[in-house]
Amino acid sequence: MKKKRTTIKDIANVLNISAAAVSKALHNDSRISERTKENVRQVAKNLHYQPNHLASALRSGKSNLVGVIVPRTNSNFFSSVIQNIEEVLNEKGYSIIITQSNESYDKECKSIDTLLYTQVDGIIASMANETVALSSYEKIKSKGIPLILFDRGENDLNVDYIGIDDYNSSHLIVEHLVKNGCQRIAHIGGYKRTRIYNNRIRGYVDALKKHKLPLDAELLTEGNLTIEDGRIKMTQLLSLKTRPDSVYVAGDYAALGALQVLKEHKIRIPEEISLVGFGNEPFTDMVTPKITSVDQHSAEIGKQAANTFLKYVENDSTEQRLNKIILAAELIVRDSSNKKTPL
């Protein structure tokens, strides 16, 4: 049998006082004596009472909960962002509810509906790879709930956004490879429909033009940037009549898959093919060779996202505005692309 949930009325019956008095005592109301408050707390503890936050939020219009939506939690980038969001918000009395879309649009929509039902005070999100339609995010805005996007977001929503300069990140990578003697640079990118990956592709294309390098369509691919995807795309690049001399991958997990294939084919890295990833995941500094990657300043993104939400609370405003915080990316050069003697 399902155990009945303890209510305020149950506590009131034990103490022979009104439910209203119990509620006031639990909320530390100054009109209730300290002795009554202590009695209420003790009975609540004995009966394993758990407050109904949803009911409380409906009454007060405030839940002190913030929803955080990420594509996945098994990424150092997203886990670091979450940790820093939580640290900042906890100091201000907020708790967070974490959901992950697993890159699924449908799951992302369900997460948004669940968070709205839970009466969260705000939502901080990074979009799934599959997301094209923005109706679920428009729903958040229509309810007057602050929406802050980070890493992945769309300008059409006209909401606050925190991320790095993806376009210039590609310039940094291409210029680094060119300085190391690379001339035939391939790009394993994310799907162009996602803004950050589109910006990385644009940056890659423009950087090639800047250095008067040819843009070869067979060297530019799109995918979901998983390890397996990196393996597949790297295998395709190796099958070309003229192989690339370097590969820039828009995500570290796919870069790891690419690295596996290169090593399986006994290709010397970086002497024959240089490799650069994106995200600066911890494993990039642990594999052999260590993978050059772009640091996305995850801790700072998390703090900025949390503080952006708090500005709405402090200003008592739900009016959305386009406030972009773009952080400069940092290229961490390691063995996979750092040739001792440029060709």
C-alpha positions, 0 to 999 in steps of 0.5 A: 500500500502507498503510504499517505503523505503527511499534511499540515492538517495531520500536524494540526490534529496532533497539537490540537491547533489550527492548520493555519497556525501550523503553516505560520509556524513552519514559515517562522511567522512572528505572530506565533510563539517560539514554543509553538514553533518548536512543537510544530517542528518536532511533530513535523519531524516525527511525522516525516512531513515534507512541504508541498513546494508546488502548492506553496509556489501556486500560493505565493507565485515563487518557488525558489526553484530554477530549471536547468536544461542541458543536452547531456550531463556526462560532459565536463563542460555541462557539468561545470556549468551546472556546478557554477549555476548551482553555487551562485543560486544556492547562495541566494536561496535557490535550488536547481532542477536539472534535466537533460535532453540527450540531444532529443527535441521531444525530450527537451519539450517534455522537460520544459513542460515539467519545469513549467508545471513545477512552477520554476522561477526561471529556466537556464538552458542549452538547446538540443542538437535536434531542436529547430522549432522554438515553440516550447521556448516561446511558451516559457517567454509567454508565461513571463518566466525568465529564460537564459540560454547558454552555449547553444541558443537562437537569436530569434528568441530575443533572450539573454545569451551567454557563450564564447566567440565560436566564429573567432574560435575557428579563426584561432584554430585555422591560424594555429594549423597554418602556422604549423605548416598545414595546408589541407585542413578538414573540419568535422562540424556539428549540424549547421542548423545549430547556431554555434556550429554554424558560427564555427563552420563560417569561421572555418570557411572565412579563415581558409579564405583569409589564408588563401587556402582552397575550400574543398567541399569533401573536407567539410562534414556535419554530424552529432559529434559523438565518439562514433561520429568522429570515427565515421567521419575520420574514416571517410576523410582517410578514404579520400584520394588526397587526405587532409593534413589536419583535422579540426573537430567541433567537439572533443568526443568526436575528436577522440573518435578521430584520434582512435581511427588515426592511431588504428591506421598507424598515422603519425600525429601530428607529423602526418595529420594534425588534430584539434578538438573543441571543449577542453574535456579532461581526457584531452590532456590524458590521451596520447598524444594530448589533444589540442582543444578550445577552452570554453570557460564553462565556470564563467558561463555558469556564473554569468547565467546564474547572475543574469537570472538573479538580475531579473529577481533583483529588478522584479522584472520578467521583461525579456531582453537581448543581452549577449555575453560573449567570452573570448575563447582560449586555444590550449595547444597540445601535442596533437597539433604542435609540430616541432618543425613546421613543414 
